[in-house]
């Protein structure tokens, strides 16, 4: 092989290695971009999960006391005093000025049987207590007469938590007051209820932290 021919071959080899290095660099760059894209995607997923978790935690914090205020009922109304309504405050904070609305199935001489809404307000619940109401404890005013609630078909409670946020608790759900404000405004005016005697109060053995 002549000297000139050898120089040409070495030059050709140098060019080939340069091209190979360029290809390797491009492939490495593509891999870096792919890795960066995948990492960014998963970072976005993690950030979204963290945001949703933060929102869930905030919502739980906002509902902390309200979720511990509830009731259960046995309102078959077969006879006076045959049913009970249990108001429960499982939080370590008091619930002042709670309003109880009872749906009373009323039968009168001059009217067809109808449902009346009876509101008993100004109820105060101490922390970690259960208040037990019966037909003997609740009466309401109708036609200038104080009538016994001897037949009820449902109930709900309206109250404010320790942060002065309004809530409405039905048999099955808890609502913020502003979520059902329109529905409450459309409801018929309730009859004025009256608490008679002293309801039975029990201290609850299980009470959530504040």
C-alpha positions as CSV (number, residue, x, y, z in Angstrom):
1,X,0.0,0.0,0.0
2,X,1.4,3.4,-0.9
3,X,1.8,6.2,1.6
4,X,-0.9,8.3,0.0
5,X,-3.3,5.4,0.0
6,X,-2.7,4.8,3.7
7,X,-3.3,8.5,4.5
8,X,-6.6,8.3,2.6
9,X,-7.7,5.2,4.6
10,X,-6.8,6.8,7.9
11,X,-8.8,10.0,6.9
12,X,-11.8,7.8,6.0
13,X,-11.6,6.0,9.4
14,X,-11.5,9.4,11.2
15,X,-14.6,10.6,9.4
16,X,-16.5,7.3,10.2
17,X,-15.7,7.6,13.9
18,X,-16.8,11.2,13.9
19,X,-20.1,10.2,12.4
20,X,-20.5,7.4,14.8
21,X,-19.9,9.8,17.7
22,X,-22.5,12.1,16.4
23,X,-25.1,9.3,16.1
24,X,-24.3,8.2,19.6
25,X,-24.7,11.7,20.9
26,X,-28.1,12.1,19.1
27,X,-29.3,8.8,20.5
28,X,-28.2,9.8,24.0
29,X,-30.0,13.1,23.5
30,X,-33.2,11.4,22.5
31,X,-32.9,9.1,25.5
32,X,-32.4,12.1,27.8
33,X,-35.5,13.8,26.3
34,X,-37.6,10.7,26.7
35,X,-36.4,10.2,30.3
36,X,-37.1,13.9,31.1
37,X,-40.5,13.6,29.5
38,X,-41.4,10.5,31.5
39,X,-40.0,12.1,34.7
40,X,-42.0,15.3,34.1
41,X,-45.2,13.3,33.5
42,X,-44.8,11.4,36.7
43,X,-43.9,14.5,38.6
44,X,-47.2,16.1,37.3
45,X,-49.1,13.0,38.4
46,X,-47.5,13.2,41.9
47,X,-48.2,17.0,42.1
48,X,-51.9,16.4,41.1
49,X,-52.2,13.6,43.7
50,X,-50.7,15.9,46.3
51,X,-53.1,18.7,45.4
52,X,-56.1,16.4,45.5
53,X,-54.9,15.0,48.8
54,X,-54.5,18.5,50.2
55,X,-58.0,19.4,49.1
56,X,-59.4,16.3,50.7
57,X,-57.5,17.0,53.9
58,X,-58.8,20.6,53.9
59,X,-62.3,19.4,53.3
60,X,-62.0,16.9,56.1
61,X,-60.7,19.5,58.4
62,X,-63.5,21.9,57.6
63,X,-66.0,19.1,58.3
64,X,-64.3,17.8,61.4
65,X,-66.8,19.0,64.0
66,X,-69.8,19.0,61.7
67,X,-69.3,15.3,60.8
68,X,-69.5,14.4,64.5
69,X,-72.9,16.0,64.9
70,X,-75.7,13.6,63.9
71,X,-78.9,12.0,65.0
72,X,-80.8,8.8,64.6
73,X,-84.5,8.3,64.9
74,X,-87.3,5.8,65.6
75,X,-90.2,7.9,64.5
76,X,-93.0,5.3,63.7
77,X,-95.4,7.4,65.8
78,X,-97.7,4.5,66.7
79,X,-98.6,6.2,70.0
80,X,-97.6,9.1,72.1
81,X,-94.1,8.6,73.5
82,X,-93.5,5.5,71.4
83,X,-90.7,7.1,69.4
84,X,-87.3,8.5,70.2
85,X,-85.0,11.0,68.6
86,X,-81.3,10.8,69.6
87,X,-79.2,13.9,69.0
88,X,-75.5,13.2,69.2
89,X,-72.5,15.5,69.5
90,X,-69.3,13.4,69.3
91,X,-67.0,16.4,69.2
92,X,-65.2,18.0,72.1
93,X,-66.8,21.3,71.2
94,X,-70.3,22.4,72.2
95,X,-73.1,22.9,69.6
96,X,-75.1,25.9,70.7
97,X,-78.5,27.0,69.2
98,X,-79.1,23.8,67.3
99,X,-82.4,23.8,65.4
100,X,-84.4,20.6,65.1
101,X,-87.1,20.3,62.4
102,X,-89.5,17.4,62.8
103,X,-91.9,16.3,60.1
104,X,-95.2,15.7,61.8
105,X,-98.0,13.7,60.3
106,X,-101.1,15.5,61.5
107,X,-104.7,14.4,61.4
108,X,-107.4,17.0,61.9
109,X,-111.2,17.1,61.7
110,X,-111.4,19.8,59.1
111,X,-108.4,18.9,57.0
112,X,-107.0,15.9,55.2
113,X,-104.0,14.3,56.9
114,X,-101.0,16.4,56.1
115,X,-97.3,16.8,57.0
116,X,-96.4,19.8,59.2
117,X,-92.9,21.1,59.7
118,X,-92.2,21.8,63.3
119,X,-89.1,23.8,64.3
120,X,-87.6,23.6,67.8
121,X,-84.7,25.9,68.1
122,X,-82.4,27.0,70.8
123,X,-81.2,23.5,71.7
124,X,-77.7,23.4,73.2
125,X,-75.6,20.3,73.1
126,X,-72.6,20.0,75.4
127,X,-69.4,18.3,74.1
128,X,-69.5,14.5,73.9
129,X,-73.2,14.1,74.8
130,X,-76.3,12.4,73.5
131,X,-79.7,14.0,74.0
132,X,-82.7,11.7,73.8
133,X,-86.1,13.3,73.0
134,X,-89.4,11.5,73.0
135,X,-93.0,12.5,72.1
136,X,-93.4,13.7,75.7
137,X,-90.6,16.2,75.3
138,X,-91.8,17.9,72.0
139,X,-94.9,19.9,71.4
140,X,-95.9,22.6,68.9
141,X,-98.4,25.4,68.6
142,X,-101.2,25.1,66.1
143,X,-104.6,26.9,66.2
144,X,-103.6,28.6,69.4
145,X,-103.2,25.2,71.1
146,X,-100.1,23.3,72.3
147,X,-100.2,19.9,70.6
148,X,-98.2,16.8,71.2
149,X,-96.0,15.4,68.5
150,X,-97.3,11.9,68.6
151,X,-96.6,11.0,65.0
152,X,-93.4,12.0,63.1
153,X,-92.1,10.8,59.7
154,X,-88.7,12.4,59.6
155,X,-86.3,15.1,60.9
156,X,-83.3,17.2,60.2
157,X,-81.0,19.4,62.2
158,X,-79.5,22.8,61.4
159,X,-76.5,24.0,63.3
160,X,-73.2,25.9,63.2
161,X,-69.8,24.5,64.0
162,X,-67.0,26.1,66.1
163,X,-66.0,28.2,63.1
164,X,-69.6,29.6,62.7
165,X,-70.1,27.6,59.4
166,X,-73.7,26.5,58.9
167,X,-74.6,22.9,58.3
168,X,-77.7,20.8,57.7
169,X,-77.8,17.2,58.7
170,X,-80.5,14.9,57.3
171,X,-81.0,11.3,58.0
172,X,-78.5,10.2,55.4
173,X,-76.3,13.3,54.5
174,X,-74.4,16.3,55.7
175,X,-74.7,19.5,53.7
176,X,-73.1,22.9,54.1
177,X,-75.8,25.5,54.7
178,X,-75.1,27.5,51.6
179,X,-75.5,24.3,49.5
180,X,-79.1,23.9,50.5
181,X,-80.0,27.5,51.2
182,X,-82.4,27.8,48.3
183,X,-84.2,24.6,49.3
184,X,-84.6,25.8,52.8
185,X,-85.9,29.2,51.7
186,X,-88.6,27.4,49.6
187,X,-89.8,25.2,52.4
188,X,-93.1,26.2,54.1
189,X,-93.0,28.2,57.3
190,X,-92.6,25.7,60.2
191,X,-94.9,25.5,63.2
192,X,-93.2,26.7,66.4
193,X,-92.1,23.8,68.5
194,X,-91.7,23.8,72.2
195,X,-89.4,21.6,74.4
196,X,-91.2,20.2,77.4
197,X,-89.5,19.0,80.5
198,X,-85.9,17.9,80.6
199,X,-84.7,15.5,78.0
200,X,-82.5,12.6,79.0
201,X,-78.8,13.3,78.4
202,X,-76.0,10.7,78.2
203,X,-72.3,11.2,78.2
204,X,-70.8,9.5,75.2
205,X,-67.9,7.0,75.8
206,X,-66.3,7.6,72.4
207,X,-65.6,11.2,71.5
208,X,-63.3,12.4,68.7
209,X,-60.4,14.7,69.3
210,X,-60.7,18.3,68.3
